[in-house]
Amino acid sequence: MPTLAKGANLALMFLLELGVLAAAGYWGFTLSESWGVKLLAGLGGPALFVAVWALFGAGGGANAVFPLTGPARAALEIIWFGGGALALHAAGLTTPAAVLAALFVVNAVLRLVWKQV
């Protein structure tokens, strides 16, 4: 059972990562009435998040260009997942923003307890 729970926690981490990208895109497409701004922010927001994650956080740092560990990794995750929650909140989706933030906290605590970091 613990192996199944640990695997589910890693799957949750992946789904949360996808949720951040979706949140950034949603925020971008709700930012303005102008289609130019919508396209730039709706596609550029997730692209920026992807670039940051690829540079510093991919694969728990193992696949990152500049892997972060310890407090720097924790700060990256808080900023990255917090950014997704803030994007949802800025788009007017307060409840989904709170759910994303709460799921991240639960996921992070379990990863620390189960040494999945």
N, CA, C and O atoms as a GROMACS GRO file, in nm:
protein
  468
    1MET      N    1   0.081  -0.121   0.000
    1MET     CA    2   0.000   0.000   0.000
    1MET      C    3   0.085   0.127   0.000
    1MET      O    4   0.054   0.220  -0.074
    2PRO      N    5   0.192   0.134   0.081
    2PRO     CA    6   0.272   0.257   0.078
    2PRO      C    7   0.331   0.286  -0.060
    2PRO      O    8   0.341   0.402  -0.099
    3THR      N    9   0.369   0.182  -0.134
    3THR     CA   10   0.423   0.204  -0.268
    3THR      C   11   0.317   0.264  -0.359
    3THR      O   12   0.347   0.354  -0.438
    4LEU      N   13   0.194   0.216  -0.348
    4LEU     CA   14   0.084   0.269  -0.428
    4LEU      C   15   0.058   0.416  -0.392
    4LEU      O   16   0.037   0.499  -0.480
    5ALA      N   17   0.059   0.447  -0.263
    5ALA     CA   18   0.036   0.584  -0.219
    5ALA      C   19   0.149   0.677  -0.266
    5ALA      O   20   0.124   0.790  -0.307
    6LYS      N   21   0.272   0.628  -0.260
    6LYS     CA   22   0.385   0.710  -0.307
    6LYS      C   23   0.376   0.735  -0.457
    6LYS      O   24   0.403   0.846  -0.503
    7GLY      N   25   0.337   0.634  -0.532
    7GLY     CA   26   0.318   0.651  -0.675
    7GLY      C   27   0.206   0.748  -0.706
    7GLY      O   28   0.217   0.830  -0.797
    8ALA      N   29   0.098   0.740  -0.628
    8ALA     CA   30  -0.015   0.832  -0.646
    8ALA      C   31   0.028   0.975  -0.615
    8ALA      O   32  -0.017   1.070  -0.680
    9ASN      N   33   0.116   0.991  -0.516
    9ASN     CA   34   0.164   1.125  -0.481
    9ASN      C   35   0.250   1.183  -0.593
    9ASN      O   36   0.242   1.303  -0.622
   10LEU      N   37   0.332   1.100  -0.655
   10LEU     CA   38   0.411   1.148  -0.768
   10LEU      C   39   0.322   1.181  -0.888
   10LEU      O   40   0.349   1.277  -0.961
   11ALA      N   41   0.217   1.102  -0.907
   11ALA     CA   42   0.122   1.132  -1.015
   11ALA      C   43   0.051   1.264  -0.986
   11ALA      O   44   0.027   1.344  -1.078
   12LEU      N   45   0.017   1.288  -0.860
   12LEU     CA   46  -0.045   1.414  -0.822
   12LEU      C   47   0.048   1.531  -0.852
   12LEU      O   48   0.004   1.635  -0.901
   13MET      N   49   0.176   1.514  -0.824
   13MET     CA   50   0.274   1.620  -0.854
   13MET      C   51   0.271   1.654  -1.003
   13MET      O   52   0.270   1.771  -1.041
   14PHE      N   53   0.269   1.551  -1.086
   14PHE     CA   54   0.265   1.573  -1.231
   14PHE      C   55   0.137   1.645  -1.272
   14PHE      O   56   0.140   1.738  -1.353
   15LEU      N   57   0.024   1.603  -1.216
   15LEU     CA   58  -0.104   1.668  -1.248
   15LEU      C   59  -0.105   1.813  -1.200
   15LEU      O   60  -0.162   1.900  -1.266
   16LEU      N   61  -0.044   1.839  -1.086
   16LEU     CA   62  -0.034   1.976  -1.038
   16LEU      C   63   0.052   2.061  -1.131
   16LEU      O   64   0.021   2.178  -1.156
   17GLU      N   65   0.160   2.002  -1.183
   17GLU     CA   66   0.243   2.074  -1.279
   17GLU      C   67   0.161   2.112  -1.403
   17GLU      O   68   0.169   2.225  -1.451
   18LEU      N   69   0.083   2.018  -1.453
   18LEU     CA   70  -0.004   2.046  -1.567
   18LEU      C   71  -0.109   2.151  -1.531
   18LEU      O   72  -0.145   2.236  -1.613
   19GLY      N   73  -0.158   2.145  -1.409
   19GLY     CA   74  -0.256   2.243  -1.362
   19GLY      C   75  -0.200   2.384  -1.361
   19GLY      O   76  -0.270   2.480  -1.394
   20VAL      N   77  -0.074   2.398  -1.323
   20VAL     CA   78  -0.010   2.530  -1.324
   20VAL      C   79  -0.004   2.584  -1.467
   20VAL      O   80  -0.032   2.702  -1.490
   21LEU      N   81   0.032   2.499  -1.560
   21LEU     CA   82   0.040   2.544  -1.700
   21LEU      C   83  -0.099   2.583  -1.753
   21LEU      O   84  -0.113   2.684  -1.822
   22ALA      N   85  -0.200   2.503  -1.720
   22ALA     CA   86  -0.337   2.535  -1.761
   22ALA      C   87  -0.383   2.666  -1.696
   22ALA      O   88  -0.449   2.747  -1.761
   23ALA      N   89  -0.348   2.686  -1.570
   23ALA     CA   90  -0.386   2.809  -1.499
   23ALA      C   91  -0.323   2.931  -1.564
   23ALA      O   92  -0.389   3.033  -1.582
   24ALA      N   93  -0.196   2.920  -1.599
   24ALA     CA   94  -0.128   3.033  -1.663
   24ALA      C   95  -0.191   3.065  -1.798
   24ALA      O   96  -0.210   3.181  -1.833
   25GLY      N   97  -0.224   2.961  -1.873
   25GLY     CA   98  -0.289   2.982  -2.002
   25GLY      C   99  -0.428   3.043  -1.987
   25GLY      O  100  -0.464   3.135  -2.060
   26TYR      N  101  -0.504   2.991  -1.892
   26TYR     CA  102  -0.640   3.043  -1.869
   26TYR      C  103  -0.633   3.191  -1.830
   26TYR      O  104  -0.707   3.274  -1.883
   27TRP      N  105  -0.543   3.223  -1.738
   27TRP     CA  106  -0.527   3.362  -1.697
   27TRP      C  107  -0.494   3.450  -1.817
   27TRP      O  108  -0.552   3.557  -1.834
   28GLY      N  109  -0.402   3.404  -1.900
   28GLY     CA  110  -0.362   3.484  -2.016
   28GLY      C  111  -0.477   3.512  -2.112
   28GLY      O  112  -0.489   3.622  -2.165
   29PHE      N  113  -0.560   3.411  -2.133
   29PHE     CA  114  -0.671   3.429  -2.226
   29PHE      C  115  -0.787   3.509  -2.168
   29PHE      O  116  -0.878   3.548  -2.241
   30THR      N  117  -0.785   3.534  -2.036
   30THR     CA  118  -0.888   3.618  -1.974
   30THR      C  119  -0.836   3.757  -1.941
   30THR      O  120  -0.907   3.838  -1.882
   31LEU      N  121  -0.712   3.785  -1.978
   31LEU     CA  122  -0.646   3.908  -1.937
   31LEU      C  123  -0.702   4.033  -2.005
   31LEU      O  124  -0.708   4.139  -1.942
   32SER      N  125  -0.743   4.023  -2.130
   32SER     CA  126  -0.779   4.142  -2.206
   32SER      C  127  -0.887   4.109  -2.308
   32SER      O  128  -0.914   3.993  -2.338
   33GLU      N  129  -0.947   4.212  -2.362
   33GLU     CA  130  -1.043   4.197  -2.470
   33GLU      C  131  -0.972   4.180  -2.604
   33GLU      O  132  -1.027   4.124  -2.698
   34SER      N  133  -0.851   4.230  -2.612
   34SER     CA  134  -0.774   4.226  -2.736
   34SER      C  135  -0.721   4.085  -2.762
   34SER      O  136  -0.659   4.023  -2.675
   35TRP      N  137  -0.747   4.034  -2.884
   35TRP     CA  138  -0.700   3.899  -2.917
   35TRP      C  139  -0.548   3.891  -2.922
   35TRP      O  140  -0.492   3.786  -2.892
   36GLY      N  141  -0.483   3.999  -2.957
   36GLY     CA  142  -0.337   3.999  -2.958
   36GLY      C  143  -0.280   3.978  -2.819
   36GLY      O  144  -0.187   3.900  -2.799
   37VAL      N  145  -0.337   4.050  -2.723
   37VAL     CA  146  -0.292   4.036  -2.584
   37VAL      C  147  -0.329   3.898  -2.531
   37VAL      O  148  -0.249   3.834  -2.462
   38LYS      N  149  -0.449   3.850  -2.564
   38LYS     CA  150  -0.491   3.717  -2.520
   38LYS      C  151  -0.395   3.610  -2.571
   38LYS      O  152  -0.353   3.523  -2.495
   39LEU      N  153  -0.359   3.618  -2.699
   39LEU     CA  154  -0.268   3.518  -2.755
   39LEU      C  155  -0.129   3.528  -2.693
   39LEU      O  156  -0.068   3.427  -2.658
   40LEU      N  157  -0.080   3.649  -2.679
   40LEU     CA  158   0.054   3.668  -2.622
   40LEU      C  159   0.059   3.616  -2.478
   40LEU      O  160   0.150   3.541  -2.441
   41ALA      N  161  -0.037   3.656  -2.396
   41ALA     CA  162  -0.037   3.615  -2.255
   41ALA      C  163  -0.081   3.470  -2.239
   41ALA      O  164  -0.028   3.396  -2.156
   42GLY      N  165  -0.180   3.428  -2.319
   42GLY     CA  166  -0.232   3.292  -2.307
   42GLY      C  167  -0.135   3.185  -2.349
   42GLY      O  168  -0.138   3.074  -2.297
   43LEU      N  169  -0.049   3.218  -2.444
   43LEU     CA  170   0.055   3.123  -2.487
   43LEU      C  171   0.190   3.154  -2.422
   43LEU      O  172   0.267   3.063  -2.393
   44GLY      N  173   0.216   3.280  -2.398
   44GLY     CA  174   0.343   3.319  -2.338
   44GLY      C  175   0.354   3.286  -2.191
   44GLY      O  176   0.461   3.252  -2.142
   45GLY      N  177   0.242   3.297  -2.119
   45GLY     CA  178   0.244   3.265  -1.976
   45GLY      C  179   0.287   3.121  -1.950
   45GLY      O  180   0.383   3.098  -1.876
   46PRO      N  181   0.219   3.024  -2.011
   46PRO     CA  182   0.263   2.885  -1.993
   46PRO      C  183   0.404   2.860  -2.045
   46PRO      O  184   0.478   2.781  -1.987
   47ALA      N  185   0.441   2.927  -2.155
   47ALA     CA  186   0.577   2.909  -2.209
   47ALA      C  187   0.681   2.957  -2.109
   47ALA      O  188   0.787   2.894  -2.094
   48LEU      N  189   0.653   3.066  -2.040
   48LEU     CA  190   0.745   3.115  -1.938
   48LEU      C  191   0.756   3.016  -1.822
   48LEU      O  192   0.866   2.989  -1.774
   49PHE      N  193   0.642   2.964  -1.778
   49PHE     CA  194   0.643   2.864  -1.671
   49PHE      C  195   0.722   2.739  -1.713
   49PHE      O  196   0.800   2.685  -1.634
   50VAL      N  197   0.702   2.694  -1.837
   50VAL     CA  198   0.774   2.576  -1.888
   50VAL      C  199   0.924   2.604  -1.889
   50VAL      O  200   1.003   2.518  -1.849
   51ALA      N  201   0.963   2.721  -1.933
   51ALA     CA  202   1.106   2.754  -1.940
   51ALA      C  203   1.170   2.753  -1.802
   51ALA      O  204   1.279   2.700  -1.783
   52VAL      N  205   1.102   2.813  -1.706
   52VAL     CA  206   1.156   2.815  -1.569
   52VAL      C  207   1.166   2.674  -1.513
   52VAL      O  208   1.267   2.638  -1.452
   53TRP      N  209   1.061   2.593  -1.534
   53TRP     CA  210   1.062   2.456  -1.482
   53TRP      C  211   1.171   2.373  -1.549
   53TRP      O  212   1.239   2.295  -1.483
   54ALA      N  213   1.188   2.389  -1.679
   54ALA     CA  214   1.291   2.314  -1.751
   54ALA      C  215   1.431   2.354  -1.705
   54ALA      O  216   1.520   2.270  -1.694
   55LEU      N  217   1.451   2.481  -1.678
   55LEU     CA  218   1.582   2.528  -1.636
   55LEU      C  219   1.618   2.485  -1.495
   55LEU      O  220   1.733   2.451  -1.467
   56PHE      N  221   1.519   2.487  -1.404
   56PHE     CA  222   1.552   2.470  -1.263
   56PHE      C  223   1.485   2.353  -1.192
   56PHE      O  224   1.535   2.310  -1.088
   57GLY      N  225   1.374   2.300  -1.243
   57GLY     CA  226   1.299   2.205  -1.162
   57GLY      C  227   1.264   2.072  -1.224
   57GLY      O  228   1.214   1.985  -1.153
   58ALA      N  229   1.288   2.053  -1.351
   58ALA     CA  230   1.240   1.933  -1.421
   58ALA      C  231   1.294   1.804  -1.359
   58ALA      O  232   1.411   1.795  -1.322
   59GLY      N  233   1.207   1.706  -1.348
   59GLY     CA  234   1.247   1.575  -1.297
   59GLY      C  235   1.298   1.580  -1.155
   59GLY      O  236   1.388   1.505  -1.119
   60GLY      N  237   1.241   1.667  -1.074
   60GLY     CA  238   1.290   1.681  -0.938
   60GLY      C  239   1.430   1.741  -0.935
   60GLY      O  240   1.501   1.728  -0.835
   61GLY      N  241   1.468   1.806  -1.041
   61GLY     CA  242   1.600   1.865  -1.053
   61GLY      C  243   1.695   1.779  -1.134
   61GLY      O  244   1.796   1.829  -1.184
   62ALA      N  245   1.665   1.650  -1.148
   62ALA     CA  246   1.755   1.558  -1.218
   62ALA      C  247   1.765   1.591  -1.367
   62ALA      O  248   1.871   1.572  -1.427
   63ASN      N  249   1.658   1.638  -1.427
   63ASN     CA  250   1.657   1.670  -1.570
   63ASN      C  251   1.670   1.819  -1.598
   63ASN      O  252   1.664   1.861  -1.713
   64ALA      N  253   1.688   1.899  -1.494
   64ALA     CA  254   1.697   2.043  -1.510
   64ALA      C  255   1.834   2.084  -1.561
   64ALA      O  256   1.933   2.015  -1.537
   65VAL      N  257   1.838   2.196  -1.631
   65VAL     CA  258   1.965   2.250  -1.680
   65VAL      C  259   2.049   2.298  -1.561
   65VAL      O  260   2.169   2.272  -1.554
   66PHE      N  261   1.986   2.368  -1.468
   66PHE     CA  262   2.050   2.416  -1.346
   66PHE      C  263   1.972   2.362  -1.227
   66PHE      O  264   1.889   2.433  -1.171
   67PRO      N  265   1.997   2.238  -1.186
   67PRO     CA  266   1.917   2.177  -1.081
   67PRO      C  267   1.931   2.249  -0.947
   67PRO      O  268   2.040   2.286  -0.905
   68LEU      N  269   1.818   2.266  -0.882
   68LEU     CA  270   1.816   2.329  -0.750
   68LEU      C  271   1.787   2.222  -0.645
   68LEU      O  272   1.712   2.128  -0.670
   69THR      N  273   1.846   2.238  -0.528
   69THR     CA  274   1.821   2.147  -0.417
   69THR      C  275   1.798   2.226  -0.290
   69THR      O  276   1.825   2.346  -0.284
   70GLY      N  277   1.749   2.159  -0.190
   70GLY     CA  278   1.731   2.220  -0.058
   70GLY      C  279   1.637   2.339  -0.060
   70GLY      O  280   1.534   2.337  -0.127
   71PRO      N  281   1.673   2.444   0.015
   71PRO     CA  282   1.586   2.562   0.024
   71PRO      C  283   1.560   2.630  -0.111
   71PRO      O  284   1.452   2.685  -0.132
   72ALA      N  285   1.657   2.626  -0.201
   72ALA     CA  286   1.636   2.687  -0.333
   72ALA      C  287   1.528   2.612  -0.409
   72ALA      O  288   1.445   2.674  -0.476
   73ARG      N  289   1.529   2.480  -0.400
   73ARG     CA  290   1.425   2.398  -0.466
   73ARG      C  291   1.289   2.427  -0.404
   73ARG      O  292   1.189   2.441  -0.475
   74ALA      N  293   1.285   2.436  -0.271
   74ALA     CA  294   1.159   2.465  -0.202
   74ALA      C  295   1.104   2.601  -0.247
   74ALA      O  296   0.985   2.616  -0.271
   75ALA      N  297   1.194   2.700  -0.257
   75ALA     CA  298   1.151   2.833  -0.302
   75ALA      C  299   1.098   2.828  -0.444
   75ALA      O  300   0.996   2.890  -0.475
   76LEU      N  301   1.166   2.754  -0.532
   76LEU     CA  302   1.120   2.740  -0.670
   76LEU      C  303   0.979   2.682  -0.673
   76LEU      O  304   0.892   2.734  -0.742
   77GLU      N  305   0.958   2.573  -0.600
   77GLU     CA  306   0.826   2.510  -0.601
   77GLU      C  307   0.718   2.601  -0.545
   77GLU      O  308   0.608   2.608  -0.599
   78ILE      N  309   0.749   2.672  -0.438
   78ILE     CA  310   0.650   2.763  -0.379
   78ILE      C  311   0.615   2.874  -0.478
   78ILE      O  312   0.498   2.907  -0.495
   79ILE      N  313   0.716   2.930  -0.542
   79ILE     CA  314   0.691   3.036  -0.641
   79ILE      C  315   0.617   2.981  -0.762
   79ILE      O  316   0.524   3.045  -0.812
   80TRP      N  317   0.657   2.863  -0.810
   80TRP     CA  318   0.598   2.806  -0.932
   80TRP      C  319   0.452   2.767  -0.910
   80TRP      O  320   0.364   2.809  -0.985
   81PHE      N  321   0.427   2.687  -0.806
   81PHE     CA  322   0.290   2.644  -0.781
   81PHE      C  323   0.206   2.758  -0.726
   81PHE      O  324   0.086   2.767  -0.755
   82GLY      N  325   0.267   2.845  -0.647
   82GLY     CA  326   0.196   2.965  -0.601
   82GLY      C  327   0.159   3.055  -0.717
   82GLY      O  328   0.053   3.117  -0.717
   83GLY      N  329   0.247   3.062  -0.816
   83GLY     CA  330   0.217   3.140  -0.936
   83GLY      C  331   0.096   3.086  -1.010
   83GLY      O  332   0.013   3.163  -1.060
   84GLY      N  333   0.084   2.954  -1.015
   84GLY     CA  334  -0.034   2.894  -1.077
   84GLY      C  335  -0.160   2.928  -1.000
   84GLY      O  336  -0.263   2.960  -1.060
   85ALA      N  337  -0.152   2.920  -0.868
   85ALA     CA  338  -0.269   2.954  -0.785
   85ALA      C  339  -0.303   3.103  -0.800
   85ALA      O  340  -0.420   3.140  -0.808
   86LEU      N  341  -0.202   3.187  -0.804
   86LEU     CA  342  -0.227   3.331  -0.822
   86LEU      C  343  -0.287   3.361  -0.959
   86LEU      O  344  -0.371   3.450  -0.971
   87ALA      N  345  -0.244   3.288  -1.060
   87ALA     CA  346  -0.300   3.306  -1.194
   87ALA      C  347  -0.450   3.274  -1.193
   87ALA      O  348  -0.530   3.347  -1.251
   88LEU      N  349  -0.486   3.164  -1.129
   88LEU     CA  350  -0.629   3.129  -1.120
   88LEU      C  351  -0.706   3.236  -1.043
   88LEU      O  352  -0.815   3.275  -1.083
   89HIS      N  353  -0.649   3.282  -0.933
   89HIS     CA  354  -0.715   3.385  -0.853
   89HIS      C  355  -0.731   3.513  -0.934
   89HIS      O  356  -0.837   3.577  -0.930
   90ALA      N  357  -0.628   3.552  -1.007
   90ALA     CA  358  -0.634   3.673  -1.088
   90ALA      C  359  -0.737   3.661  -1.200
   90ALA      O  360  -0.793   3.761  -1.245
   91ALA      N  361  -0.763   3.538  -1.245
   91ALA     CA  362  -0.863   3.515  -1.349
   91ALA      C  363  -1.004   3.504  -1.290
   91ALA      O  364  -1.100   3.481  -1.363
   92GLY      N  365  -1.015   3.519  -1.158
   92GLY     CA  366  -1.146   3.516  -1.094
   92GLY      C  367  -1.189   3.378  -1.046
   92GLY      O  368  -1.305   3.359  -1.009
   93LEU      N  369  -1.100   3.282  -1.046
   93LEU     CA  370  -1.132   3.146  -1.003
   93LEU      C  371  -1.070   3.120  -0.866
   93LEU      O  372  -0.970   3.050  -0.854
   94THR      N  373  -1.131   3.177  -0.764
   94THR     CA  374  -1.075   3.172  -0.629
   94THR      C  375  -1.077   3.031  -0.571
   94THR      O  376  -0.978   2.989  -0.512
   95THR      N  377  -1.186   2.959  -0.587
   95THR     CA  378  -1.194   2.823  -0.531
   95THR      C  379  -1.093   2.730  -0.597
   95THR      O  380  -1.020   2.661  -0.525
   96PRO      N  381  -1.085   2.724  -0.730
   96PRO     CA  382  -0.981   2.640  -0.790
   96PRO      C  383  -0.839   2.682  -0.749
   96PRO      O  384  -0.750   2.598  -0.736
   97ALA      N  385  -0.818   2.812  -0.728
   97ALA     CA  386  -0.687   2.859  -0.683
   97ALA      C  387  -0.655   2.803  -0.545
   97ALA      O  388  -0.543   2.758  -0.519
   98ALA      N  389  -0.753   2.805  -0.457
   98ALA     CA  390  -0.733   2.752  -0.322
   98ALA      C  391  -0.711   2.601  -0.324
   98ALA      O  392  -0.630   2.549  -0.249
   99VAL      N  393  -0.783   2.532  -0.411
   99VAL     CA  394  -0.767   2.386  -0.423
   99VAL      C  395  -0.627   2.353  -0.475
   99VAL      O  396  -0.562   2.263  -0.422
  100LEU      N  397  -0.581   2.424  -0.576
  100LEU     CA  398  -0.447   2.401  -0.629
  100LEU      C  399  -0.342   2.423  -0.520
  100LEU      O  400  -0.251   2.342  -0.504
  101ALA      N  401  -0.355   2.532  -0.446
  101ALA     CA  402  -0.258   2.562  -0.340
  101ALA      C  403  -0.262   2.455  -0.231
  101ALA      O  404  -0.158   2.411  -0.183
  102ALA      N  405  -0.382   2.414  -0.190
  102ALA     CA  406  -0.394   2.313  -0.084
  102ALA      C  407  -0.338   2.179  -0.129
  102ALA      O  408  -0.269   2.112  -0.052
  103LEU      N  409  -0.368   2.139  -0.252
  103LEU     CA  410  -0.314   2.013  -0.302
  103LEU      C  411  -0.162   2.016  -0.311
  103LEU      O  412  -0.096   1.916  -0.285
  104PHE      N  413  -0.106   2.132  -0.349
  104PHE     CA  414   0.039   2.144  -0.352
  104PHE      C  415   0.098   2.125  -0.213
  104PHE      O  416   0.198   2.054  -0.197
  105VAL      N  417   0.038   2.187  -0.112
  105VAL     CA  418   0.090   2.176   0.025
  105VAL      C  419   0.086   2.032   0.071
  105VAL      O  420   0.184   1.982   0.127
  106VAL      N  421  -0.026   1.964   0.048
  106VAL     CA  422  -0.038   1.822   0.088
  106VAL      C  423   0.067   1.739   0.014
  106VAL      O  424   0.135   1.656   0.074
  107ASN      N  425   0.079   1.761  -0.116
  107ASN     CA  426   0.175   1.687  -0.197
  107ASN      C  427   0.318   1.711  -0.148
  107ASN      O  428   0.396   1.617  -0.136
  108ALA      N  429   0.353   1.836  -0.120
  108ALA     CA  430   0.489   1.869  -0.076
  108ALA      C  431   0.520   1.806   0.059
  108ALA      O  432   0.630   1.754   0.080
  109VAL      N  433   0.425   1.810   0.150
  109VAL     CA  434   0.446   1.749   0.282
  109VAL      C  435   0.466   1.599   0.268
  109VAL      O  436   0.556   1.543   0.330
  110LEU      N  437   0.382   1.534   0.188
  110LEU     CA  438   0.398   1.389   0.168
  110LEU      C  439   0.530   1.355   0.101
  110LEU      O  440   0.593   1.256   0.136
  111ARG      N  441   0.573   1.437   0.004
  111ARG     CA  442   0.703   1.411  -0.060
  111ARG      C  443   0.816   1.425   0.040
  111ARG      O  444   0.914   1.350   0.032
  112LEU      N  445   0.806   1.519   0.134
  112LEU     CA  446   0.909   1.531   0.237
  112LEU      C  447   0.907   1.412   0.332
  112LEU      O  448   1.012   1.356   0.364
  113VAL      N  449   0.789   1.373   0.378
  113VAL     CA  450   0.776   1.261   0.471
  113VAL      C  451   0.824   1.132   0.407
  113VAL      O  452   0.892   1.052   0.472
  114TRP      N  453   0.788   1.111   0.281
  114TRP     CA  454   0.825   0.987   0.212
  114TRP      C  455   0.959   0.997   0.140
  114TRP      O  456   0.997   0.907   0.065
  115LYS      N  457   1.031   1.107   0.162
  115LYS     CA  458   1.163   1.128   0.100
  115LYS      C  459   1.160   1.112  -0.053
  115LYS      O  460   1.243   1.044  -0.112
  116GLN      N  461   1.061   1.177  -0.113
  116GLN     CA  462   1.045   1.176  -0.258
  116GLN      C  463   1.102   1.304  -0.319
  116GLN      O  464   1.078   1.332  -0.437
  117VAL      N  465   1.173   1.380  -0.242
  117VAL     CA  466   1.226   1.508  -0.289
  117VAL      C  467   1.366   1.489  -0.343
  117VAL      O  468   1.428   1.585  -0.388
   0.00000   0.00000   0.00000
